[in-house]
């Protein structure tokens, strides 16, 4: 276990280069087992979630080599065997092995995945999709056994535009017989990135990034080179930080279109921004206007930026309201912000009020999930005095080299390992 220690109240300036997308990479790595040859994936972030996926690949018999941000995965000799629960519970994205192994071997056994505690995160949409393709699902004490004598293409309409279900069903459909059409599909950039990776290997996928994705099954996937897109949630996190205490902060290696909803909201709050082809330059304004946030599926305001944004709203003038429409347990960070002097109130599981501006003071707080941790890092950098963030391993799951990146722009921050 780790904790982060921050001496806050320092203006931050300089350049932050955004890493490859966590949400994309954690799907691309399991997708590699669909290939009958070696694949190369570049711009892979060095985060603990990727290490956990590598552990699963090694357990299954894949040959994995990594040099800096490049991973080579040779899945030719992969064995289809039960993945231990102690590995799958490390991260939510382990469930992508369900779709990949089912597609390749027509059978998969694995335990329910882990991940952040941000509310009920059922995989019923995934399972219903597998069943529509002819698979049989058996659940026994958190162990799922999914088999299909003949996996067939099907028309699948998702009740909710779930990112995980969209990707998992794409993976399952790649080697199924016939054509699969996923309606009400999620549209996030990492879905397009995963579809591009699969197509680079010889898959036949069209419509990724729209509400309807069409997959024509193929028998063989070949080697390819692929690059992970920049992480738009990391981009947004540093944009929010810059809006609070930045001075000419440059955030580079970004795709501005991916954070359009955030750019619009920060503009409404009075944040001056210079936006280029692959960068944004931000200085914190002297006063921030209040804002109301409603999380929505892409391209709406991302749920993963709601918690970091909550910290910024503690510095805004007036009453801000947050409506969380995706997850029902994503306000635990507000309890920690209140310890630091924020004025927030959770009205329901989906609605909270923040009144600002308030002066934040360093305290000992606890990260309850990945993005709550990011919220507290921003709070600690804003606050006067020392902030200690316990459970920092959540943060390391999704932000590559966060300590080093923040130090380079002037933050006084350190990471400590504790027993």
Beta strands, then each sheet from edge to edge (+ up, - down):
strand 1: 2-7
strand 2: 12-17
strand 3: 38-42
strand 4: 63-67
strand 5: 70-74
strand 6: 107-111
strand 7: 136-140
strand 8: 143-147
strand 9: 155-157
strand 10: 179-183
strand 11: 204-206
strand 12: 212-216
strand 13: 225-227
strand 14: 246-252
strand 15: 272-275
strand 16: 279-283
strand 17: 288-289
strand 18: 293-294
strand 19: 316-323
strand 20: 343-348
strand 21: 351-356
strand 22: 364-366
strand 23: 386-390
strand 24: 412-417
sheet 1: 22+ 23+ 1- 24+
sheet 2: 2+ 14+ 16- 15+
sheet 3: 4+ 5- 3+ 13+
sheet 4: 6+ 8- 7+
sheet 5: 9+ 10+ 12- 11+
sheet 6: 17+ 19+ 18+
sheet 7: 17+ 19+ 21- 20+
end
